[in-house]
Amino acid sequence: VLALMAATFYALCALAIQHAHFFVVDTFATFFITASFFFGARAAEKKSARWWLLCGAMWGAALAGKISMILFTPVAG
C-alpha cells in the first residue's frame, strides 16, 4: 500500500512530469532501482534463483540508465 501511495505521489509531482517531458533518465533509473529492490526482497523471501535474476536484471538496467545507481549496490545485494 505504501509503495502504491509513493508511486502515485511521484507520478503527480511536477518534477516527474517535467522530466518525463524532456526525457530525463532519472525517472527510468527510479523505476528500475525500485523494481530491483522489490525483486530483491522477493528473492530473499522465496529463495528462488528466478527472483535473483530479475533483481540483477533490473539493477543492471538502472545502472545502464544512470551510473550513479552504483551507490545502491549494497542495498540491491
PDB file of N, CA, C and O in Angstrom:
ATOM      1  N   VAL A   1       0.832  -1.187   0.000  1.00  0.00           N
ATOM      2  CA  VAL A   1       0.000   0.000   0.000  1.00  0.00           C
ATOM      3  C   VAL A   1       0.876   1.251   0.000  1.00  0.00           C
ATOM      4  O   VAL A   1       0.596   2.215  -0.712  1.00  0.00           O
ATOM      5  N   LEU A   2       1.953   1.227   0.814  1.00  0.00           N
ATOM      6  CA  LEU A   2       2.821   2.403   0.870  1.00  0.00           C
ATOM      7  C   LEU A   2       3.550   2.632  -0.449  1.00  0.00           C
ATOM      8  O   LEU A   2       3.760   3.773  -0.861  1.00  0.00           O
ATOM      9  N   ALA A   3       3.932   1.546  -1.103  1.00  0.00           N
ATOM     10  CA  ALA A   3       4.606   1.692  -2.397  1.00  0.00           C
ATOM     11  C   ALA A   3       3.656   2.284  -3.433  1.00  0.00           C
ATOM     12  O   ALA A   3       4.073   3.089  -4.266  1.00  0.00           O
ATOM     13  N   LEU A   4       2.401   1.896  -3.390  1.00  0.00           N
ATOM     14  CA  LEU A   4       1.417   2.450  -4.323  1.00  0.00           C
ATOM     15  C   LEU A   4       1.207   3.934  -4.064  1.00  0.00           C
ATOM     16  O   LEU A   4       1.110   4.725  -5.002  1.00  0.00           O
ATOM     17  N   MET A   5       1.136   4.314  -2.788  1.00  0.00           N
ATOM     18  CA  MET A   5       0.991   5.733  -2.460  1.00  0.00           C
ATOM     19  C   MET A   5       2.214   6.527  -2.910  1.00  0.00           C
ATOM     20  O   MET A   5       2.079   7.619  -3.460  1.00  0.00           O
ATOM     21  N   ALA A   6       3.407   5.980  -2.677  1.00  0.00           N
ATOM     22  CA  ALA A   6       4.625   6.674  -3.080  1.00  0.00           C
ATOM     23  C   ALA A   6       4.693   6.828  -4.596  1.00  0.00           C
ATOM     24  O   ALA A   6       5.082   7.881  -5.102  1.00  0.00           O
ATOM     25  N   ALA A   7       4.313   5.777  -5.316  1.00  0.00           N
ATOM     26  CA  ALA A   7       4.320   5.855  -6.779  1.00  0.00           C
ATOM     27  C   ALA A   7       3.311   6.878  -7.278  1.00  0.00           C
ATOM     28  O   ALA A   7       3.581   7.601  -8.237  1.00  0.00           O
ATOM     29  N   THR A   8       2.165   6.944  -6.641  1.00  0.00           N
ATOM     30  CA  THR A   8       1.139   7.914  -7.033  1.00  0.00           C
ATOM     31  C   THR A   8       1.619   9.335  -6.783  1.00  0.00           C
ATOM     32  O   THR A   8       1.471  10.197  -7.649  1.00  0.00           O
ATOM     33  N   PHE A   9       2.193   9.594  -5.610  1.00  0.00           N
ATOM     34  CA  PHE A   9       2.692  10.933  -5.304  1.00  0.00           C
ATOM     35  C   PHE A   9       3.814  11.331  -6.261  1.00  0.00           C
ATOM     36  O   PHE A   9       3.879  12.478  -6.705  1.00  0.00           O
ATOM     37  N   TYR A  10       4.693  10.386  -6.575  1.00  0.00           N
ATOM     38  CA  TYR A  10       5.791  10.703  -7.502  1.00  0.00           C
ATOM     39  C   TYR A  10       5.257  10.974  -8.901  1.00  0.00           C
ATOM     40  O   TYR A  10       5.750  11.867  -9.589  1.00  0.00           O
ATOM     41  N   ALA A  11       4.261  10.220  -9.324  1.00  0.00           N
ATOM     42  CA  ALA A  11       3.706  10.407 -10.666  1.00  0.00           C
ATOM     43  C   ALA A  11       2.995  11.753 -10.795  1.00  0.00           C
ATOM     44  O   ALA A  11       2.918  12.306 -11.892  1.00  0.00           O
ATOM     45  N   LEU A  12       2.479  12.280  -9.697  1.00  0.00           N
ATOM     46  CA  LEU A  12       1.728  13.523  -9.751  1.00  0.00           C
ATOM     47  C   LEU A  12       2.568  14.767  -9.462  1.00  0.00           C
ATOM     48  O   LEU A  12       2.088  15.886  -9.640  1.00  0.00           O
ATOM     49  N   CYS A  13       3.801  14.589  -9.025  1.00  0.00           N
ATOM     50  CA  CYS A  13       4.609  15.772  -8.724  1.00  0.00           C
ATOM     51  C   CYS A  13       5.102  16.413 -10.025  1.00  0.00           C
ATOM     52  O   CYS A  13       5.310  15.737 -11.033  1.00  0.00           O
ATOM     53  N   ALA A  14       5.279  17.718  -9.973  1.00  0.00           N
ATOM     54  CA  ALA A  14       5.608  18.473 -11.181  1.00  0.00           C
ATOM     55  C   ALA A  14       6.979  18.108 -11.738  1.00  0.00           C
ATOM     56  O   ALA A  14       7.165  18.104 -12.955  1.00  0.00           O
ATOM     57  N   LEU A  15       7.937  17.803 -10.875  1.00  0.00           N
ATOM     58  CA  LEU A  15       9.281  17.490 -11.346  1.00  0.00           C
ATOM     59  C   LEU A  15       9.297  16.214 -12.182  1.00  0.00           C
ATOM     60  O   LEU A  15       9.979  16.155 -13.205  1.00  0.00           O
ATOM     61  N   ALA A  16       8.557  15.201 -11.760  1.00  0.00           N
ATOM     62  CA  ALA A  16       8.497  13.954 -12.532  1.00  0.00           C
ATOM     63  C   ALA A  16       7.859  14.181 -13.902  1.00  0.00           C
ATOM     64  O   ALA A  16       8.296  13.608 -14.900  1.00  0.00           O
ATOM     65  N   ILE A  17       6.846  15.001 -13.940  1.00  0.00           N
ATOM     66  CA  ILE A  17       6.178  15.297 -15.212  1.00  0.00           C
ATOM     67  C   ILE A  17       7.122  16.069 -16.137  1.00  0.00           C
ATOM     68  O   ILE A  17       7.172  15.796 -17.336  1.00  0.00           O
ATOM     69  N   GLN A  18       7.869  17.028 -15.588  1.00  0.00           N
ATOM     70  CA  GLN A  18       8.824  17.785 -16.398  1.00  0.00           C
ATOM     71  C   GLN A  18       9.939  16.877 -16.907  1.00  0.00           C
ATOM     72  O   GLN A  18      10.343  16.985 -18.064  1.00  0.00           O
ATOM     73  N   HIS A  19      10.433  15.993 -16.064  1.00  0.00           N
ATOM     74  CA  HIS A  19      11.492  15.082 -16.500  1.00  0.00           C
ATOM     75  C   HIS A  19      10.988  14.130 -17.578  1.00  0.00           C
ATOM     76  O   HIS A  19      11.725  13.803 -18.508  1.00  0.00           O
ATOM     77  N   ALA A  20       9.750  13.687 -17.464  1.00  0.00           N
ATOM     78  CA  ALA A  20       9.196  12.819 -18.492  1.00  0.00           C
ATOM     79  C   ALA A  20       9.061  13.575 -19.814  1.00  0.00           C
ATOM     80  O   ALA A  20       9.260  13.004 -20.886  1.00  0.00           O
ATOM     81  N   HIS A  21       8.727  14.846 -19.730  1.00  0.00           N
ATOM     82  CA  HIS A  21       8.565  15.640 -20.941  1.00  0.00           C
ATOM     83  C   HIS A  21       9.906  15.813 -21.668  1.00  0.00           C
ATOM     84  O   HIS A  21       9.962  15.764 -22.897  1.00  0.00           O
ATOM     85  N   PHE A  22      10.974  16.012 -20.907  1.00  0.00           N
ATOM     86  CA  PHE A  22      12.288  16.236 -21.508  1.00  0.00           C
ATOM     87  C   PHE A  22      13.121  14.968 -21.598  1.00  0.00           C
ATOM     88  O   PHE A  22      14.301  15.032 -21.945  1.00  0.00           O
ATOM     89  N   PHE A  23      12.530  13.809 -21.290  1.00  0.00           N
ATOM     90  CA  PHE A  23      13.165  12.500 -21.403  1.00  0.00           C
ATOM     91  C   PHE A  23      14.457  12.424 -20.591  1.00  0.00           C
ATOM     92  O   PHE A  23      15.503  12.022 -21.101  1.00  0.00           O
ATOM     93  N   VAL A  24      14.367  12.814 -19.326  1.00  0.00           N
ATOM     94  CA  VAL A  24      15.497  12.733 -18.405  1.00  0.00           C
ATOM     95  C   VAL A  24      15.555  11.310 -17.862  1.00  0.00           C
ATOM     96  O   VAL A  24      14.515  10.686 -17.650  1.00  0.00           O
ATOM     97  N   VAL A  25      16.746  10.797 -17.637  1.00  0.00           N
ATOM     98  CA  VAL A  25      16.900   9.396 -17.248  1.00  0.00           C
ATOM     99  C   VAL A  25      16.542   9.122 -15.795  1.00  0.00           C
ATOM    100  O   VAL A  25      16.428   7.955 -15.419  1.00  0.00           O
ATOM    101  N   ASP A  26      16.361  10.126 -14.973  1.00  0.00           N
ATOM    102  CA  ASP A  26      16.085   9.911 -13.551  1.00  0.00           C
ATOM    103  C   ASP A  26      14.819   9.098 -13.318  1.00  0.00           C
ATOM    104  O   ASP A  26      14.782   8.269 -12.409  1.00  0.00           O
ATOM    105  N   THR A  27      13.796   9.314 -14.110  1.00  0.00           N
ATOM    106  CA  THR A  27      12.554   8.552 -13.907  1.00  0.00           C
ATOM    107  C   THR A  27      12.758   7.087 -14.245  1.00  0.00           C
ATOM    108  O   THR A  27      12.211   6.217 -13.567  1.00  0.00           O
ATOM    109  N   PHE A  28      13.531   6.799 -15.277  1.00  0.00           N
ATOM    110  CA  PHE A  28      13.795   5.410 -15.640  1.00  0.00           C
ATOM    111  C   PHE A  28      14.672   4.733 -14.583  1.00  0.00           C
ATOM    112  O   PHE A  28      14.443   3.581 -14.216  1.00  0.00           O
ATOM    113  N   ALA A  29      15.667   5.457 -14.106  1.00  0.00           N
ATOM    114  CA  ALA A  29      16.539   4.907 -13.067  1.00  0.00           C
ATOM    115  C   ALA A  29      15.751   4.648 -11.793  1.00  0.00           C
ATOM    116  O   ALA A  29      15.971   3.638 -11.124  1.00  0.00           O
ATOM    117  N   THR A  30      14.841   5.540 -11.453  1.00  0.00           N
ATOM    118  CA  THR A  30      13.995   5.347 -10.270  1.00  0.00           C
ATOM    119  C   THR A  30      13.136   4.111 -10.419  1.00  0.00           C
ATOM    120  O   THR A  30      13.017   3.320  -9.483  1.00  0.00           O
ATOM    121  N   PHE A  31      12.538   3.935 -11.581  1.00  0.00           N
ATOM    122  CA  PHE A  31      11.699   2.755 -11.805  1.00  0.00           C
ATOM    123  C   PHE A  31      12.508   1.474 -11.677  1.00  0.00           C
ATOM    124  O   PHE A  31      12.103   0.551 -10.971  1.00  0.00           O
ATOM    125  N   PHE A  32      13.641   1.413 -12.349  1.00  0.00           N
ATOM    126  CA  PHE A  32      14.422   0.181 -12.360  1.00  0.00           C
ATOM    127  C   PHE A  32      15.054  -0.124 -11.008  1.00  0.00           C
ATOM    128  O   PHE A  32      15.148  -1.293 -10.634  1.00  0.00           O
ATOM    129  N   ILE A  33      15.490   0.889 -10.264  1.00  0.00           N
ATOM    130  CA  ILE A  33      16.084   0.619  -8.960  1.00  0.00           C
ATOM    131  C   ILE A  33      15.006   0.189  -7.968  1.00  0.00           C
ATOM    132  O   ILE A  33      15.265  -0.644  -7.099  1.00  0.00           O
ATOM    133  N   THR A  34      13.800   0.747  -8.088  1.00  0.00           N
ATOM    134  CA  THR A  34      12.692   0.322  -7.233  1.00  0.00           C
ATOM    135  C   THR A  34      12.284  -1.100  -7.563  1.00  0.00           C
ATOM    136  O   THR A  34      12.009  -1.890  -6.659  1.00  0.00           O
ATOM    137  N   ALA A  35      12.240  -1.437  -8.842  1.00  0.00           N
ATOM    138  CA  ALA A  35      11.929  -2.814  -9.237  1.00  0.00           C
ATOM    139  C   ALA A  35      13.006  -3.769  -8.734  1.00  0.00           C
ATOM    140  O   ALA A  35      12.703  -4.894  -8.337  1.00  0.00           O
ATOM    141  N   SER A  36      14.256  -3.328  -8.750  1.00  0.00           N
ATOM    142  CA  SER A  36      15.347  -4.153  -8.233  1.00  0.00           C
ATOM    143  C   SER A  36      15.167  -4.417  -6.742  1.00  0.00           C
ATOM    144  O   SER A  36      15.384  -5.540  -6.286  1.00  0.00           O
ATOM    145  N   PHE A  37      14.778  -3.412  -5.985  1.00  0.00           N
ATOM    146  CA  PHE A  37      14.537  -3.600  -4.554  1.00  0.00           C
ATOM    147  C   PHE A  37      13.379  -4.563  -4.327  1.00  0.00           C
ATOM    148  O   PHE A  37      13.441  -5.415  -3.440  1.00  0.00           O
ATOM    149  N   PHE A  38      12.332  -4.431  -5.119  1.00  0.00           N
ATOM    150  CA  PHE A  38      11.179  -5.319  -4.977  1.00  0.00           C
ATOM    151  C   PHE A  38      11.569  -6.765  -5.252  1.00  0.00           C
ATOM    152  O   PHE A  38      11.249  -7.660  -4.470  1.00  0.00           O
ATOM    153  N   PHE A  39      12.262  -6.990  -6.368  1.00  0.00           N
ATOM    154  CA  PHE A  39      12.652  -8.357  -6.711  1.00  0.00           C
ATOM    155  C   PHE A  39      13.693  -8.905  -5.740  1.00  0.00           C
ATOM    156  O   PHE A  39      13.727 -10.110  -5.489  1.00  0.00           O
ATOM    157  N   GLY A  40      14.536  -8.043  -5.195  1.00  0.00           N
ATOM    158  CA  GLY A  40      15.497  -8.481  -4.190  1.00  0.00           C
ATOM    159  C   GLY A  40      14.809  -8.924  -2.910  1.00  0.00           C
ATOM    160  O   GLY A  40      15.198  -9.919  -2.299  1.00  0.00           O
ATOM    161  N   ALA A  41      13.784  -8.180  -2.506  1.00  0.00           N
ATOM    162  CA  ALA A  41      13.015  -8.578  -1.321  1.00  0.00           C
ATOM    163  C   ALA A  41      12.280  -9.886  -1.577  1.00  0.00           C
ATOM    164  O   ALA A  41      12.209 -10.742  -0.694  1.00  0.00           O
ATOM    165  N   ARG A  42      11.737 -10.046  -2.772  1.00  0.00           N
ATOM    166  CA  ARG A  42      11.068 -11.296  -3.146  1.00  0.00           C
ATOM    167  C   ARG A  42      12.037 -12.465  -3.130  1.00  0.00           C
ATOM    168  O   ARG A  42      11.698 -13.560  -2.681  1.00  0.00           O
ATOM    169  N   ALA A  43      13.262 -12.220  -3.631  1.00  0.00           N
ATOM    170  CA  ALA A  43      14.271 -13.277  -3.685  1.00  0.00           C
ATOM    171  C   ALA A  43      14.679 -13.708  -2.285  1.00  0.00           C
ATOM    172  O   ALA A  43      14.869 -14.898  -2.034  1.00  0.00           O
ATOM    173  N   ALA A  44      14.814 -12.756  -1.375  1.00  0.00           N
ATOM    174  CA  ALA A  44      15.171 -13.105   0.000  1.00  0.00           C
ATOM    175  C   ALA A  44      14.043 -13.875   0.682  1.00  0.00           C
ATOM    176  O   ALA A  44      14.283 -14.722   1.543  1.00  0.00           O
ATOM    177  N   GLU A  45      12.831 -13.572   0.288  1.00  0.00           N
ATOM    178  CA  GLU A  45      11.676 -14.242   0.894  1.00  0.00           C
ATOM    179  C   GLU A  45      11.444 -15.630   0.318  1.00  0.00           C
ATOM    180  O   GLU A  45      11.196 -16.574   1.068  1.00  0.00           O
ATOM    181  N   LYS A  46      11.519 -15.767  -0.995  1.00  0.00           N
ATOM    182  CA  LYS A  46      11.160 -17.018  -1.675  1.00  0.00           C
ATOM    183  C   LYS A  46      12.337 -17.972  -1.879  1.00  0.00           C
ATOM    184  O   LYS A  46      12.129 -19.167  -2.091  1.00  0.00           O
ATOM    185  N   LYS A  47      13.575 -17.460  -1.818  1.00  0.00           N
ATOM    186  CA  LYS A  47      14.785 -18.277  -2.020  1.00  0.00           C
ATOM    187  C   LYS A  47      14.798 -18.962  -3.390  1.00  0.00           C
ATOM    188  O   LYS A  47      15.135 -20.141  -3.502  1.00  0.00           O
ATOM    189  N   SER A  48      14.431 -18.218  -4.413  1.00  0.00           N
ATOM    190  CA  SER A  48      14.381 -18.755  -5.764  1.00  0.00           C
ATOM    191  C   SER A  48      15.357 -17.992  -6.663  1.00  0.00           C
ATOM    192  O   SER A  48      15.490 -16.773  -6.550  1.00  0.00           O
ATOM    193  N   ALA A  49      16.032 -18.711  -7.546  1.00  0.00           N
ATOM    194  CA  ALA A  49      17.009 -18.088  -8.443  1.00  0.00           C
ATOM    195  C   ALA A  49      16.337 -17.148  -9.445  1.00  0.00           C
ATOM    196  O   ALA A  49      16.950 -16.184  -9.903  1.00  0.00           O
ATOM    197  N   ARG A  50      15.088 -17.427  -9.779  1.00  0.00           N
ATOM    198  CA  ARG A  50      14.375 -16.585 -10.739  1.00  0.00           C
ATOM    199  C   ARG A  50      14.261 -15.152 -10.232  1.00  0.00           C
ATOM    200  O   ARG A  50      14.432 -14.209 -11.005  1.00  0.00           O
ATOM    201  N   TRP A  51      13.977 -14.977  -8.954  1.00  0.00           N
ATOM    202  CA  TRP A  51      13.838 -13.631  -8.391  1.00  0.00           C
ATOM    203  C   TRP A  51      15.181 -12.915  -8.342  1.00  0.00           C
ATOM    204  O   TRP A  51      15.248 -11.701  -8.536  1.00  0.00           O
ATOM    205  N   TRP A  52      16.269 -13.678  -8.077  1.00  0.00           N
ATOM    206  CA  TRP A  52      17.593 -13.063  -8.077  1.00  0.00           C
ATOM    207  C   TRP A  52      17.970 -12.605  -9.481  1.00  0.00           C
ATOM    208  O   TRP A  52      18.590 -11.554  -9.642  1.00  0.00           O
ATOM    209  N   LEU A  53      17.606 -13.372 -10.487  1.00  0.00           N
ATOM    210  CA  LEU A  53      17.890 -12.966 -11.871  1.00  0.00           C
ATOM    211  C   LEU A  53      17.123 -11.696 -12.242  1.00  0.00           C
ATOM    212  O   LEU A  53      17.661 -10.802 -12.895  1.00  0.00           O
ATOM    213  N   LEU A  54      15.878 -11.631 -11.822  1.00  0.00           N
ATOM    214  CA  LEU A  54      15.090 -10.422 -12.085  1.00  0.00           C
ATOM    215  C   LEU A  54      15.662  -9.219 -11.341  1.00  0.00           C
ATOM    216  O   LEU A  54      15.715  -8.113 -11.878  1.00  0.00           O
ATOM    217  N   CYS A  55      16.087  -9.444 -10.107  1.00  0.00           N
ATOM    218  CA  CYS A  55      16.705  -8.368  -9.324  1.00  0.00           C
ATOM    219  C   CYS A  55      17.962  -7.864 -10.030  1.00  0.00           C
ATOM    220  O   CYS A  55      18.166  -6.656 -10.152  1.00  0.00           O
ATOM    221  N   GLY A  56      18.793  -8.776 -10.489  1.00  0.00           N
ATOM    222  CA  GLY A  56      20.016  -8.385 -11.181  1.00  0.00           C
ATOM    223  C   GLY A  56      19.753  -7.689 -12.501  1.00  0.00           C
ATOM    224  O   GLY A  56      20.460  -6.748 -12.863  1.00  0.00           O
ATOM    225  N   ALA A  57      18.747  -8.142 -13.217  1.00  0.00           N
ATOM    226  CA  ALA A  57      18.405  -7.511 -14.492  1.00  0.00           C
ATOM    227  C   ALA A  57      17.901  -6.083 -14.284  1.00  0.00           C
ATOM    228  O   ALA A  57      18.265  -5.176 -15.033  1.00  0.00           O
ATOM    229  N   MET A  58      17.072  -5.889 -13.275  1.00  0.00           N
ATOM    230  CA  MET A  58      16.560  -4.549 -13.001  1.00  0.00           C
ATOM    231  C   MET A  58      17.670  -3.621 -12.499  1.00  0.00           C
ATOM    232  O   MET A  58      17.718  -2.446 -12.861  1.00  0.00           O
ATOM    233  N   TRP A  59      18.558  -4.161 -11.663  1.00  0.00           N
ATOM    234  CA  TRP A  59      19.678  -3.355 -11.188  1.00  0.00           C
ATOM    235  C   TRP A  59      20.596  -2.984 -12.345  1.00  0.00           C
ATOM    236  O   TRP A  59      21.087  -1.857 -12.412  1.00  0.00           O
ATOM    237  N   GLY A  60      20.827  -3.913 -13.247  1.00  0.00           N
ATOM    238  CA  GLY A  60      21.646  -3.629 -14.421  1.00  0.00           C
ATOM    239  C   GLY A  60      21.023  -2.577 -15.313  1.00  0.00           C
ATOM    240  O   GLY A  60      21.729  -1.726 -15.854  1.00  0.00           O
ATOM    241  N   ALA A  61      19.709  -2.623 -15.473  1.00  0.00           N
ATOM    242  CA  ALA A  61      19.026  -1.606 -16.280  1.00  0.00           C
ATOM    243  C   ALA A  61      19.111  -0.233 -15.614  1.00  0.00           C
ATOM    244  O   ALA A  61      19.275   0.780 -16.294  1.00  0.00           O
ATOM    245  N   ALA A  62      18.999  -0.199 -14.286  1.00  0.00           N
ATOM    246  CA  ALA A  62      19.140   1.075 -13.571  1.00  0.00           C
ATOM    247  C   ALA A  62      20.554   1.615 -13.710  1.00  0.00           C
ATOM    248  O   ALA A  62      20.757   2.816 -13.884  1.00  0.00           O
ATOM    249  N   LEU A  63      21.521   0.726 -13.633  1.00  0.00           N
ATOM    250  CA  LEU A  63      22.914   1.130 -13.767  1.00  0.00           C
ATOM    251  C   LEU A  63      23.220   1.588 -15.194  1.00  0.00           C
ATOM    252  O   LEU A  63      24.009   2.511 -15.395  1.00  0.00           O
ATOM    253  N   ALA A  64      22.605   0.952 -16.167  1.00  0.00           N
ATOM    254  CA  ALA A  64      22.798   1.366 -17.557  1.00  0.00           C
ATOM    255  C   ALA A  64      22.177   2.737 -17.812  1.00  0.00           C
ATOM    256  O   ALA A  64      22.675   3.502 -18.638  1.00  0.00           O
ATOM    257  N   GLY A  65      21.100   3.047 -17.110  1.00  0.00           N
ATOM    258  CA  GLY A  65      20.448   4.337 -17.293  1.00  0.00           C
ATOM    259  C   GLY A  65      21.187   5.483 -16.639  1.00  0.00           C
ATOM    260  O   GLY A  65      21.218   6.596 -17.166  1.00  0.00           O
ATOM    261  N   LYS A  66      21.787   5.211 -15.483  1.00  0.00           N
ATOM    262  CA  LYS A  66      22.479   6.276 -14.754  1.00  0.00           C
ATOM    263  C   LYS A  66      23.552   5.633 -13.893  1.00  0.00           C
ATOM    264  O   LYS A  66      23.250   4.792 -13.045  1.00  0.00           O
ATOM    265  N   ILE A  67      24.786   6.017 -14.102  1.00  0.00           N
ATOM    266  CA  ILE A  67      25.918   5.364 -13.450  1.00  0.00           C
ATOM    267  C   ILE A  67      25.925   5.600 -11.944  1.00  0.00           C
ATOM    268  O   ILE A  67      26.518   4.809 -11.212  1.00  0.00           O
ATOM    269  N   SER A  68      25.289   6.655 -11.461  1.00  0.00           N
ATOM    270  CA  SER A  68      25.271   6.921 -10.034  1.00  0.00           C
ATOM    271  C   SER A  68      24.419   5.908  -9.257  1.00  0.00           C
ATOM    272  O   SER A  68      24.426   5.912  -8.026  1.00  0.00           O
ATOM    273  N   MET A  69      23.699   5.057  -9.954  1.00  0.00           N
ATOM    274  CA  MET A  69      22.927   3.996  -9.289  1.00  0.00           C
ATOM    275  C   MET A  69      23.829   2.939  -8.680  1.00  0.00           C
ATOM    276  O   MET A  69      23.358   2.058  -7.960  1.00  0.00           O
ATOM    277  N   ILE A  70      25.122   3.019  -8.963  1.00  0.00           N
ATOM    278  CA  ILE A  70      26.067   2.064  -8.375  1.00  0.00           C
ATOM    279  C   ILE A  70      26.127   2.224  -6.863  1.00  0.00           C
ATOM    280  O   ILE A  70      26.544   1.304  -6.160  1.00  0.00           O
ATOM    281  N   LEU A  71      25.716   3.376  -6.358  1.00  0.00           N
ATOM    282  CA  LEU A  71      25.678   3.579  -4.917  1.00  0.00           C
ATOM    283  C   LEU A  71      24.666   2.695  -4.218  1.00  0.00           C
ATOM    284  O   LEU A  71      24.749   2.503  -3.004  1.00  0.00           O
ATOM    285  N   PHE A  72      23.713   2.154  -4.957  1.00  0.00           N
ATOM    286  CA  PHE A  72      22.687   1.280  -4.388  1.00  0.00           C
ATOM    287  C   PHE A  72      23.076  -0.188  -4.422  1.00  0.00           C
ATOM    288  O   PHE A  72      22.257  -1.051  -4.106  1.00  0.00           O
ATOM    289  N   THR A  73      24.299  -0.480  -4.797  1.00  0.00           N
ATOM    290  CA  THR A  73      24.761  -1.869  -4.878  1.00  0.00           C
ATOM    291  C   THR A  73      24.599  -2.631  -3.554  1.00  0.00           C
ATOM    292  O   THR A  73      24.105  -3.759  -3.575  1.00  0.00           O
ATOM    293  N   PRO A  74      24.989  -2.071  -2.414  1.00  0.00           N
ATOM    294  CA  PRO A  74      24.797  -2.822  -1.167  1.00  0.00           C
ATOM    295  C   PRO A  74      23.329  -3.085  -0.844  1.00  0.00           C
ATOM    296  O   PRO A  74      22.999  -4.119  -0.262  1.00  0.00           O
ATOM    297  N   VAL A  75      22.468  -2.180  -1.208  1.00  0.00           N
ATOM    298  CA  VAL A  75      21.037  -2.352  -0.917  1.00  0.00           C
ATOM    299  C   VAL A  75      20.454  -3.410  -1.829  1.00  0.00           C
ATOM    300  O   VAL A  75      19.678  -4.251  -1.374  1.00  0.00           O
ATOM    301  N   ALA A  76      20.804  -3.393  -3.101  1.00  0.00           N
ATOM    302  CA  ALA A  76      20.273  -4.380  -4.054  1.00  0.00           C
ATOM    303  C   ALA A  76      20.793  -5.772  -3.749  1.00  0.00           C
ATOM    304  O   ALA A  76      20.100  -6.762  -3.986  1.00  0.00           O
ATOM    305  N   GLY A  77      22.013  -5.856  -3.222  1.00  0.00           N
ATOM    306  CA  GLY A  77      22.599  -7.158  -2.915  1.00  0.00           C
ATOM    307  C   GLY A  77      22.059  -7.695  -1.621  1.00  0.00           C
ATOM    308  O   GLY A  77      22.439  -8.786  -1.198  1.00  0.00           O
TER     309      GLY A  77
END
